[in-house]
Amino acid sequence: MSWENIIGQQQQIGVLQKALATGRLAHAYLFTGPDGSGKESVAFEIASLLNCRNSGDNNLAGSCGICHDCRLVSSFMHPNVEYLFPVESALLDPGDSAKKENKKFTEAKERYDALLEKKKQNPYFAPAMERSMGILTEQIITLQHKALFMPNEGSKKIFIISQAERLHPSAANKLLKLLEEPPAHVMFILVSSRPETLLPTIRSRCQMVRFSRVTSQELRLWLKINRPGIVDPELSFIVSFSRGNLRLAWELLNNRSENPSETATIVLRNQALDYLRAVLTPSAFHNAIISCEHNAKNLSRGDLTLFLAALLLFFQDANHRRINPDFQELNNPDISDAVNRFAKNFPNTDFFQISTITEDAIRAIERNANPLLVMASFTAQIKSLLQKV
């Protein structure tokens, strides 16, 4: 990845480029901002740039992405770059041959490797093992040991700590000691979407860089330049569905079909609208219940989030067309007739309340709530609200 591949964040990149050019990089940074805003991709670009063999003094262009060191960074194997995220304690017990043959360790290692592989495929994905208690003390102790040694080549070791708000209290205290007396050859980059939960003493020892959610215009422009084969309606779908979340946008890009009319996003959108039609048809409400159960059991959490997001975007379109029949910037321009019919048939619907419960359902799914319970509650609430016309 180079600076050109970073989506948005031009002001933040400019600050970091200036620090690189003048040799005034801080010893510790705290990258904050919404999930999926690209914080970690910028952290890895700095790590690549500081180790890249072909970048020279050209910090404006960024890393080359193809040299041996850049490839090692992108595969999480560079000796100068450490990447921490919440893992299971089973991976951190003192290792020996007997332990490594242990089934518990082996299964945990497989889950860890699967998360790293997903991170390689999606640079905006923030990995965390489900059974983890956070970033553990043993992980920071390992960093302390590695900080004692000079980098093999280059001038810096870079320690990237993902989801720093999940530092275990004892781990946070040990990290604080490292930050209080930082080795000159080590740079820390803490990444967090909830910096207020970090120890104030940790925050005070880091230079904060605040990232913002990527705008629709920035994402659309980047897609047009770097993915010219993606056109409307698929282009609008990716931009609208992701709502500035680059992790989600990247997943949509990777799930594309050769036929734009059959992309995963559009298939899920159409599936969501079929569900909505069943909810609205009194004689077919049992079909909505069956659909609710089927989707909860068979869709992944990511797809279920997309399913609900499709409904949210449809409700937004209907509300826009109800207020202004000539409104043109629809999320779903290819089904404007369906949007118009819905807006006409439900002129007094409280779209604000419907959008609120839809967003609540999305957040619940993202926070690992039971999908069937979430969808059952959502179905009942939607049915009730759409009857109040």
N, C-alpha and C positions, 0 to 999 in steps of 0.2 A: 504494500500500500504506500502511496506517496501523498503529499499534501493535496494534490489534485483530486484524489479519490475520497477525500474527506468531504462529506455533504454538509454544506452550511458552515457555521461557526467561524466565519472569516475574521471577526474581531479577535476571538480567542486564539486562532492560529497566528494572527499577526503579532500578538503579545509574545507567544512562545518563539516564533521565528526571530524576533528582535533579541530575545534573551540568548538564543543560540548563536546569533551572529556576533553579539558583543561578549560572549563568554560569561554571561551573568545568569546562568540557570540557577534557580534556587536548589537547595539540597533536598527540599521536600515540597511537594505540591499536593493540594487537595482539589481534585476535579469533581465538581458538583453539578447537578442538573437532573432533569427528568430521565426516567428509564428510557433506553433506546435513543438517546440524543447523540451518541457517538463518542462519549467520554473515553471509553477504553480503547477505541480505535485510534484516538489521538495519542493516548499513552503509549501504545505499541508503535506508533509512527516515530515518536521520540526515541524509543528504545532501538528501533531499526536504524534511525538516522545516526545515532551516536555510535553504532557499530558497523554501519555500511562501509564497504570498501570503495564504492564508486561515487559517493556523494561529494567528497572533497569538502570545499568550503561553501558549496551551493545549498544553503539551508532553505532557500525559497522553493527549490524543486522537491526536496525531500529525499527519502531513501530510494534506491534503485529498484528494490523488490526482487531482484534476480540473482544477486551475488550470494556466495555461500553463507555469509553472516545473516543477510536478510531472510534467506530461506530457513535458517536455524531459528531465528526469532519467530517467524510465522508458524513454525512447527513446535514451538515451546521447548526447544532443545538447546538454546544458546546458553553457554555457561555464564554469560554476564547478565542474563535476564531471568529474574524469578517472578513467577506469577502465582499469587495466592488467592484462593477463594474458599468458601466454607466446605469442608470435607468431613467424612466420618472418622471417628477416633480409631476405628479398626485399621486405618492406613498408617497411623502414626505411632503405634506401639513399637518398641525396640525390635528390629527385624533380625531374624535368623532363618536358616533354611527350613526349620520346622514350621515357623510362623508363616513363611511364604507358601507353604503347602496347605496351610489352614484354609478351609472352605470359606470362612467368614472374610478373611483377608482377600482371598482370590476374587470373591464376588464383589467386594467393595472396590477392588482395583479395576474390575471390568466396568463398573458403573462410572468410576473416575475417568477411565480412558474414553468411555462413550461420550462423556461431557466435553472432554477436550476435543474430540473429533467433531462434535457439533459446533464447538467454538471455532474450529478451523473453517468449517463450512459457512458459518455466520459470524462475522467479526463483531456484531452488535449484540450477540447473545452473552448473558452474564451467568456462568455456570454456578450451580450450588447443589450439593448432594442433599437429597430429601431427608436423610436421616442425620444430617449434620446438626451439631449444637452451635454452629457458628465457626468463625476463624479461631482456631484453638491455640493454646499456649505453646504446644509443641511446635506448631508452624512458625511462630515468632522466634522460638529458641533456635530453630534451624536457620532462620535469617540471621540471627546474632552470630552464629558460627560462620556463616558464609560471608558476612560483612567484614570478618577479620582478614580475609584474603584479598589481595589485589586482583583486578581483572586480568584475564589471560592476555587479551589484546584490547586496544582502545583505552579510553580514559575513565570510563564509568561502569559500575554495576548498577543496574536499574531494578528496583524492587517494586512491582506493580501489585497493589492490594485491592482486589475487587470486592465490592460490597463491604467497605470498611466499617459501615455501621453495625455489622454483625461480628465485630471483634468481641471475643469473650472478655469479661472484665480483667482477668489476670493477663490475658494476651495484650490487651490495650495498655496495661501498665508497663509491660516489658517493651512494647513498641515505643512507648513514651521515653524510656531510657535511651533507646537507640536514637530517637529524634533529638534528645537533649545533647548528646555527644556524637553527632553523626560523623562517620569516617568520611574523609574528603573524597574518596573514590566511589561513594555510594549515593545514588539519587533515589528517593522514595516518591512514588506516585500513588496516593490513596484515591480511590474512586468511590463515590457514594451519592445516592439519590436522597439520602436523609442525613445530611451532615450535622444537623442539630442534635443527633443522638450520640455523636462522638464526644469524647472527653474534651472539654474546653481547652485543656492544656495541649492536647494533640492538635486541635484546630489552630491554636495560636502559633505553633511551630511549623505550620505549613503555609505556603503561599496559595491562596485560593483562586481557582479559575472557574468561573460560573458558566456553564453551558446552558443554552436555551433549546427548547423544542424546535426541531427543524420545521420550517414553514412549508406549506403545500407548494408554494412557488419554487422554493429551493429544491425540493424533492422532484418536482415535475421537470425542472430544467436539467437536473442531474440525469434523470432517466432519459430525457430526449437526447442528451449528448452521449451518454455511455451505454444506453440500451435503445438504439434507434429503431429496433424491430418491434418495440412495444408501442402500440398506438391505441387510441380510444376505440371501444369503451374500456379496454383492459387498463390502459394508462390511468384513466380517472379512477378506476376501481382501486388500483394499488395505492394511489395517492390518498384517496378518501378513506379506505379501509385502515391504513396504517396510522392515520391521524397524528403524523409527526413522529411515530415510533419506528425507528430504523430497523430494529430487530424484527418487527412484524413485516415491514416492507421487504426485507431481505428474504424472509421465509416465503412470502408471496412470489418473489422473483424466482426462487429455487423450485417452486411448485408449479411453474408455468407449463402449459400444454402447447403443443405445436399449433393447435387450433385455438385462437383467441376466444371463440365462442364457447369453448369447452374448458376454459381454465378453471382451476380449483375454486377460485374466488367467485366466479360467476355461477358455477354449479352449486356452491353453498348458498349464494344469494337466492337462486331460484328455489332451492330446497327450503330456505327460510320463508320465502313468500308463499310457497305451498302450505307450509305450516300455518302462516297467518290467515290464509284463506279458510283453512279448516277451523281455526279459532272463531272466525267471523260468521261461519255458516252454522246456524243452530242445529240443523239436522246432521251435521258432520263433525260436531264437537268431539265425539268419541275418537274420530280420526286424529284430532289435534292431540288428544291424550296419548294415543298410540305413537304418534310422531314424536311427542315430547319424550316418552320413554325410550324410543328407538335412538333418538339423537343423543340422549344422555348416556346411553350404554355403548354406543358404537362410534361416536365422534371423539377424537382426542380433545384434550383441554384446549389446545391451540385452535382446532377446527370449530369447537363449540364457541370459543370466543369470537371467531370470524362469523359464525352463524348469527350470534346476537348482534355483532357489529353491523352486519348487513341489514338487520331490522332497524337498528338505530339510524343508519343512513337513510333508509327508506322513509322512516318517520320524519326525519329532518327535511327531506325533499317534499313530502306531503304538506308539512307546515309552511314551507316557503311558498309553495304553489297556492295554498289556501290564502295566505296574506297577499301574495302578488302572483296572479295567474300567468304573468309574463316572465316570471323569474327564470333565468337561463342557466345559471351555474349549478345544475343538478349533480348530485353524486351518481345518479343512475340515468344518464341521458338516453340510454337505449330503451328504457321502459317508461318514458315520460307519460304515455297514455295510461298505464296502470297507476302512476303517481297521481295524475289528474283525477282519475275515477275515485281513488281513495280519498283525496282531499274534498271532492264534491260530496261523497257519501257520508263523510264524517266531519261536517263543518264545525261542530261544537266540541270536538274532542280536545282534551287537555294534553296537548303534545309535550308540554314541559314535564308533566308528571309521568307520561309514558317514557320519555327519554331518560328521566331520573331512574325509574325502576329498571330500565334496560341497562344503564350504566352500572347500577348496583349489582345486577346479575353478572355482568362482565367482570367486575372487581371480585365478586365472590368466587367465580370460577378460577380467576388468576391466583387467588389466595388459597386454593386447594379445598374449597368447600365441596360437599357432595354434589356431583352434577345433577343427579336425579332430583334431589330435593330443591336445588336451585331452579331447575327447569319447571318442576311442578308448581312451585310458588309463582314463578314468572308467568306461567300460562294462566293461572287463576287470576292474577292481577291484571294482565292484559285483557282477558275476557271481561272482567268487571269494568275496566275503564272504557273499553270500546262500546259498552252497552249504554254508557251515560251520554247519549247524544240527543 
